[in-house]
Amino acid sequence: MKAIVQRVYGSSAMLSVAEVERPEPAEGQVLVRVRAASVNARDWHVMRGDPLIARWMDRSVFARRGPAQPIPGGDFAGIVESVGAGVTDLRPGDEVYGESISGAFAEYLAVDGSVVGPKPAGLTFEEAATLPLAANTALTLLRDVEAGQRVLIIGASGGVGTFAVQIALAAGAEVTGVCSTRNVELVRALGAHQVVDYTRDTVTGRYDTVLDLAGSRGLRELLRLVEPTGTLVLSGGGNYSGGSTFGPIGLMARAQLSRPFVRPAIRVPLAQQSREALAELRELVDTGKVRPIIDRTYPLDEVPAAIHYMETEHARAKIAITVG
């Protein structure tokens, strides 16, 4: 089968198209014929081995000299080809979507059945493939938002940000999105009540929830935007700027250390993929509360160009990969 392969850390030039052996599903796994995938900030972090500290934090993803798994890619949508022993709720021919640790930038993917769910019926494979990591992250980050609250989303035009705007609105919040000039109309079209162009204006006021997805502001600056009884929520992939030791992990670590000493609550939640999360996302799509926005679509052979665009150009919304 055709797949994108990477053996050592580096730029997108380290990614190549190769013919590799098709996997077989082990017990509890599903073999998916991948029809589409999507690119996330996570992909360039793994490609670069950046930040450096990550290479010592998660050896299932980061090895010392290169990615722990040679085929990158997490988000996927496709058709079940076969199932391993013990899988009874999925069968060949089912249209599915989900998230794997790696291996999605390929024609076939063997993945644990617990992170695979039925694809939203009204979406294309490309649209469905944009959901699992980004939309589930947004859902996790905004889990505590309630109707009537004022929510500020910094980085509202990115992959997670576009879903976060919609999920906050679905919860009944008053949403202010922060983005650059070229993305103001996009964030406004998603339904944000106010949009702040950070290249021209300064964010003012205080909010019940401040969600920072950009990672470009200091902790003190962020805390000044939060009501004393509110919550600062941190998560961010950023853009590549020549390599770093701590990257966004540094801000999150400082925030965690500061939690006992500051009045607004600080949360740094981590999204966990599951069948239940995929079902919740599917319901949000089916009820019209969430819709994927795709910036660009690339074929499988052009994954290196897609990741380069993601890590350097502040891609708006999502980047999809058409596989087959």
C-alpha positions as CSV (number, residue, x, y, z in Angstrom):
1,M,0.0,0.0,0.0
2,K,1.0,3.6,-0.4
3,A,1.9,5.6,2.7
4,I,3.8,8.6,3.9
5,V,7.0,7.6,5.8
6,Q,9.4,9.5,8.1
7,R,12.4,8.0,9.8
8,V,14.3,11.0,11.3
9,Y,13.2,14.3,12.7
10,G,13.4,17.4,10.4
11,S,11.4,19.5,8.0
12,S,8.7,18.2,5.6
13,A,11.5,17.2,3.3
14,M,12.0,14.2,5.6
15,L,8.6,12.9,4.6
16,S,8.4,10.6,1.5
17,V,5.9,8.5,-0.3
18,A,6.7,4.7,-0.1
19,E,5.1,1.3,-0.7
20,V,4.8,-0.5,2.6
21,E,3.1,-3.7,3.7
22,R,-0.6,-3.5,4.4
23,P,-1.3,-4.0,8.1
24,E,-3.6,-6.7,9.4
25,P,-6.0,-6.1,12.3
26,A,-5.0,-7.7,15.6
27,E,-7.4,-8.7,18.3
28,G,-9.7,-5.7,19.1
29,Q,-8.6,-3.8,16.0
30,V,-10.3,-2.7,12.8
31,L,-8.6,-2.4,9.4
32,V,-9.9,0.8,7.7
33,R,-9.5,1.6,4.1
34,V,-8.6,5.3,4.6
35,R,-10.6,7.6,2.3
36,A,-9.4,10.9,4.0
37,A,-7.2,12.2,6.7
38,S,-6.5,15.6,8.2
39,V,-3.5,17.6,9.4
40,N,-3.1,18.9,12.9
41,A,-0.4,21.0,14.7
42,R,0.5,17.7,16.4
43,D,1.7,16.4,13.1
44,W,4.4,19.0,12.6
45,H,5.4,18.7,16.3
46,V,6.0,15.0,15.8
47,M,7.7,15.6,12.4
48,R,10.1,18.1,14.0
49,G,10.5,16.4,17.4
50,D,9.6,19.8,18.7
51,P,9.7,20.9,21.5
52,L,12.8,19.0,22.6
53,I,11.3,18.1,26.0
54,A,8.6,16.1,24.2
55,R,11.2,13.5,23.2
56,W,11.6,12.5,26.8
57,M,7.9,12.7,27.8
58,D,6.1,10.3,25.5
59,R,8.2,7.5,24.0
60,S,5.1,6.0,22.2
61,V,5.2,9.0,19.9
62,F,8.7,10.6,20.2
63,A,11.9,8.5,19.9
64,R,15.3,10.1,20.4
65,R,16.2,10.5,16.7
66,G,12.9,10.3,14.9
67,P,9.1,9.5,15.3
68,A,8.4,6.3,17.2
69,Q,6.1,5.3,14.4
70,P,7.2,5.7,10.8
71,I,3.8,6.5,9.3
72,P,2.4,9.9,10.6
73,G,-1.2,11.1,10.8
74,G,-3.9,10.7,13.4
75,D,-7.3,11.8,12.1
76,F,-9.0,9.5,9.5
77,A,-12.3,8.7,7.9
78,G,-12.9,5.6,5.7
79,I,-14.5,2.3,5.2
80,V,-14.0,-0.8,7.4
81,E,-12.1,-3.4,5.4
82,S,-12.0,-6.2,8.0
83,V,-12.1,-6.6,11.8
84,G,-10.0,-8.5,14.3
85,A,-11.1,-11.0,16.8
86,G,-13.4,-9.6,19.5
87,V,-14.8,-6.8,17.4
88,T,-18.6,-7.3,17.1
89,D,-20.0,-3.8,16.7
90,L,-18.3,-2.9,13.4
91,R,-18.3,-4.8,10.2
92,P,-16.8,-4.6,6.7
93,G,-18.4,-1.8,4.6
94,D,-19.2,0.5,7.6
95,E,-18.3,4.1,7.0
96,V,-16.3,5.2,10.1
97,Y,-14.0,8.0,11.5
98,G,-11.7,8.3,14.4
99,E,-8.2,9.1,15.6
100,S,-5.1,6.9,15.9
101,I,-1.8,7.7,17.5
102,S,-0.2,7.4,14.0
103,G,-0.6,5.7,10.6
104,A,-3.5,7.7,9.1
105,F,-1.4,9.1,6.1
106,A,-1.7,5.7,4.3
107,E,-4.2,3.8,2.2
108,Y,-5.0,1.4,5.1
109,L,-4.9,1.7,8.9
110,A,-5.2,-0.9,11.6
111,V,-6.5,0.8,14.7
112,D,-8.1,-0.1,18.0
113,G,-11.9,-0.4,17.6
114,S,-12.5,1.7,20.8
115,V,-11.4,4.9,18.9
116,V,-13.5,4.2,15.8
117,G,-17.1,5.3,15.4
118,P,-19.8,5.6,12.7
119,K,-19.1,8.6,10.4
120,P,-21.6,11.5,10.5
121,A,-23.9,10.7,7.6
122,G,-24.2,14.2,6.3
123,L,-20.4,14.8,5.9
124,T,-18.0,13.9,3.2
125,F,-15.0,11.7,4.2
126,E,-12.8,14.8,4.1
127,E,-15.1,16.7,6.4
128,A,-15.4,13.8,8.8
129,A,-11.7,13.4,9.0
130,T,-11.3,17.0,10.3
131,L,-13.3,16.3,13.4
132,P,-11.7,13.8,15.8
133,L,-8.7,15.6,17.3
134,A,-9.6,19.2,16.8
135,A,-13.3,19.1,17.6
136,N,-12.8,16.7,20.5
137,T,-10.1,19.0,21.9
138,A,-12.5,22.0,21.7
139,L,-15.3,20.0,23.4
140,T,-12.9,19.0,26.2
141,L,-11.6,22.5,26.7
142,L,-15.1,24.1,26.9
143,R,-16.8,21.3,28.8
144,D,-17.6,23.6,31.8
145,V,-19.0,26.5,29.7
146,E,-22.6,27.4,30.6
147,A,-25.3,29.5,28.9
148,G,-25.0,33.2,29.4
149,Q,-21.2,33.2,30.1
150,R,-18.8,35.4,28.3
151,V,-16.2,33.4,26.5
152,L,-13.0,34.7,24.8
153,I,-11.3,32.4,22.3
154,I,-7.8,33.4,21.3
155,G,-6.9,31.7,18.1
156,A,-10.5,31.4,16.9
157,S,-9.7,30.8,13.3
158,G,-7.5,27.7,13.7
159,G,-8.5,24.1,13.5
160,V,-9.5,23.8,17.2
161,G,-10.6,27.5,17.3
162,T,-13.3,27.2,14.6
163,F,-14.8,24.2,16.5
164,A,-14.4,26.0,19.8
165,V,-16.4,29.0,18.6
166,Q,-19.3,26.7,17.5
167,I,-19.3,24.6,20.6
168,A,-19.3,27.6,22.9
169,L,-22.2,29.0,20.9
170,A,-24.0,25.7,21.2
171,A,-23.7,25.9,25.0
172,G,-25.4,29.3,24.9
173,A,-22.3,31.5,25.6
174,E,-21.6,35.0,24.3
175,V,-18.5,34.4,22.2
176,T,-15.7,36.8,21.3
177,G,-13.1,35.5,18.9
178,V,-9.6,36.8,18.4
179,C,-7.9,36.3,15.0
180,S,-5.9,38.2,12.3
181,T,-7.3,40.5,9.7
182,R,-7.8,37.9,7.0
183,N,-9.8,35.6,9.3
184,V,-12.2,38.1,10.8
185,E,-15.0,37.3,8.3
186,L,-14.6,33.6,8.8
187,V,-14.9,33.9,12.6
188,R,-17.9,36.3,12.3
189,A,-19.6,33.8,9.8
190,L,-19.2,31.1,12.5
191,G,-21.5,33.1,14.7
192,A,-19.1,34.9,17.1
193,H,-20.8,37.9,18.7
194,Q,-17.7,40.0,18.6
195,V,-14.4,39.5,16.7
196,V,-11.1,41.2,17.7
197,D,-8.5,41.6,15.0
198,Y,-5.3,41.3,17.1
199,T,-3.2,43.1,14.5
200,R,-5.2,46.3,14.9
201,D,-7.0,46.2,18.3
202,T,-6.3,45.2,21.9
203,V,-8.5,42.7,23.7
204,T,-10.1,44.5,26.7
205,G,-12.6,43.6,29.4
206,R,-12.9,40.4,31.5
207,Y,-14.5,37.1,30.6
208,D,-15.9,34.1,32.4
209,T,-13.8,31.8,30.3
210,V,-10.6,32.7,28.4
211,L,-9.5,29.9,26.0
212,D,-5.9,30.5,24.7
213,L,-5.1,28.4,21.6
214,A,-2.3,30.6,20.3
215,G,0.3,30.4,23.1
216,S,1.7,33.8,22.2
217,R,0.7,35.7,25.3
218,G,2.2,35.7,28.8
219,L,0.4,34.2,31.7
220,R,-0.1,37.5,33.5
221,E,-1.6,39.1,30.4
222,L,-4.0,36.2,30.0
223,L,-5.1,36.3,33.7
224,R,-5.9,40.0,33.4
225,L,-8.6,39.0,30.9
226,V,-10.4,36.5,33.3
227,E,-13.0,37.4,35.9
228,P,-11.8,36.6,39.4
229,T,-14.5,33.8,39.5
230,G,-13.7,32.7,35.9
231,T,-11.4,30.2,34.3
232,L,-8.4,30.4,32.1
233,V,-8.1,27.4,29.8
234,L,-4.8,26.7,28.0
235,S,-4.1,24.6,24.9
236,G,-2.0,25.4,21.9
237,G,0.1,24.0,19.1
238,G,1.6,27.2,17.8
239,N,3.6,27.6,14.6
240,Y,7.2,26.5,13.9
241,S,9.7,29.2,14.6
242,G,13.0,27.5,14.5
243,G,12.7,24.9,17.2
244,S,12.2,25.2,21.0
245,T,13.1,23.4,24.2
246,F,9.7,23.7,25.9
247,G,7.3,25.3,23.3
248,P,3.7,25.6,24.5
249,I,4.5,23.1,27.3
250,G,6.4,25.9,29.0
251,L,3.4,28.2,29.4
252,M,1.2,25.3,30.5
253,A,3.8,24.2,33.1
254,R,4.0,27.8,34.5
255,A,0.3,27.9,34.7
256,Q,0.0,24.7,36.6
257,L,2.6,25.9,39.1
258,S,0.7,29.2,39.5
259,R,-2.7,27.6,40.2
260,P,-2.5,27.7,44.0
261,F,-1.5,31.4,44.0
262,V,-4.0,33.0,41.6
263,R,-7.7,33.6,42.0
264,P,-9.1,32.7,38.5
265,A,-9.1,29.0,38.0
266,I,-6.6,27.6,35.5
267,R,-7.3,24.5,33.6
268,V,-5.0,22.6,31.2
269,P,-7.2,19.7,30.2
270,L,-6.1,16.9,27.9
271,A,-8.6,15.4,25.4
272,Q,-9.0,11.6,25.3
273,Q,-10.3,10.0,22.2
274,S,-13.1,7.4,22.7
275,R,-16.2,6.0,21.0
276,E,-18.3,8.2,23.3
277,A,-16.5,11.3,22.2
278,L,-17.0,10.5,18.6
279,A,-20.7,9.9,19.2
280,E,-21.0,13.3,20.9
281,L,-19.3,15.0,18.0
282,R,-21.5,13.2,15.5
283,E,-24.6,14.4,17.4
284,L,-23.3,18.0,17.3
285,V,-22.9,17.7,13.5
286,D,-26.2,15.9,13.0
287,T,-28.1,18.6,14.9
288,G,-26.4,21.4,12.9
289,K,-24.5,22.9,15.8
290,V,-21.1,22.1,14.4
291,R,-19.8,22.1,10.8
292,P,-16.2,21.5,9.7
293,I,-14.5,24.3,7.8
294,I,-11.8,23.2,5.3
295,D,-9.1,25.6,4.3
296,R,-7.3,23.4,1.7
297,T,-7.4,19.8,0.5
298,Y,-4.3,17.9,-0.6
299,P,-3.9,14.4,-2.1
300,L,-1.9,11.8,-0.1
301,D,1.3,12.4,-2.2
302,E,1.3,16.1,-1.1
303,V,1.2,15.5,2.7
304,P,4.6,17.2,3.0
305,A,3.3,20.4,1.4
306,A,0.2,20.2,3.6
307,I,2.2,20.0,6.8
308,H,4.6,22.7,5.6
309,Y,1.5,25.0,5.1
310,M,0.2,24.1,8.6
311,E,3.4,24.8,10.4
312,T,4.4,28.0,8.7
313,E,1.3,29.8,7.3
314,H,-1.2,30.1,10.2
315,A,-3.7,27.9,8.3
316,R,-7.3,28.8,8.9
317,A,-9.6,26.1,10.0
318,K,-8.7,22.6,8.9
319,I,-6.5,21.0,6.2
320,A,-7.9,17.8,4.7
321,I,-6.0,14.9,2.9
322,T,-7.8,12.9,0.2
323,V,-6.5,9.4,0.2
324,G,-8.7,7.3,-2.0
